[in-house]
Amino acid sequence: MSSIPESPPELSLLARLEALLFAAPGAVTAQQLAAALDIPTREARKALDAYAASLEGRGIRLQRHQGRVQLTTAPEAAPWVERLLGLEATTRLSRAALETLAIIAYRQPVTRPQINAIRGVNSDGVMKSLLSKGLIEERGRAEGPGRPILYGTTADFLLHFGLNSLDDLPPLNLEEEAEAPPEGADTLLKG
C-alpha cells in the first residue's frame, strides 16, 4: 500500500482540513480527520474550531452534530441556493410541529409519552410528520416499562434552522415561553 505524499509546505493545516471537509461525502469525526491528516485528534479539534471561526460572515458554515462535522451553506444564502438548485420552500411547520420540535430539541433524548405529557395532547401525527421530514430520529429505547423509543433532532434540523450545533439554541426560559408564541412560527422548510 502506497503512502500519501506529504502536503506541500505552502498548504496550511486549515487548507488541508478544508479540502477534506469539502471532499467528504457526509459528516465526519475529528478522529477521521486527524487520521487522514496524520495529526493528534486534539490538534484536529483545535483546527476545526479555528476553521469554524474563519467562516463567520462567509457563505459556508461548519456544522457540528453528534460528534461529527460537515460543511453546509450559510442559512442566509438559502434564497440564492434554492434559486440555483430550483428548490422551493413548500412546507410550513404547524404550531404543533414547532412546539413538538422545540420539546425534542431541548429535552432530547425524549420519549413520545414525555412529549405528550408536556404538550397535554397526543403527538402521534406531529411526530410522524417530523420523522418523515427528517427533522427528528429514533435514538434508541428508554429503560423502564414498555421501553419507549427515544427521539432526538437530526443534522437536517440544524441545517434547516441555521444552527451549527445544539449549543446555538437560545436559552430556555419557561416563564417567557408561556407568555409568548414560539419564535420562527413562520419558518419555511424544504418539502
Steps between C-alpha positions, in 0.01 A plus 500: 500500500649832399517781749353842439769751413541786740303809410695785352635726773297796367172318573403586858329262741176698464521473120553122519214471751275701271586274205409190701170649619414608145578154356330300778174339385333594830570585860831372642656479845802689627670162537449424128643839406793457738582159351487635144718797594731287716462734798372447856121519544545788746678699228225418248237629744693824550532538124124441459428775755734739317349409164145551629598845628657589164169424324299762689339740255572269205271288282577168668494378858647215697207305643550276805261224601552194719878519488511541122570806284421599144494803275159653430382814331428800718128531578512861381589372151190279477306714249785491246576131558131415456487704180814333360376150583140568401374428851198656660403519862167323476415393851443706809525344842181525699498649847460145639801381298714793620391438858583128478831572328596748771422244773716242325784745434521616862420171677663241275511211521129499582216248466162552333317464837724773646422726203127430535518580873670835435266597214187361665383341174580197285798571275488192275413685178748780562777252584430305179526823299826605666647153443400507131661843458822365653500759780491239779620141529484203731791489745444167669269389778447623854538271797172426674157357426438448130846635412363800307695639204728796569498785247752770418561759231702434183768683308222610261331673795817702557533574130140617455515728803847637425667356809857372516425286805238461771710739708375777268140456620384804697485450876178343619295738713180324601335811645537701177397202285166472676423863410631533143439299180800295385754685288522393137136394476517591134824310434507344156640156433583322180232241431 
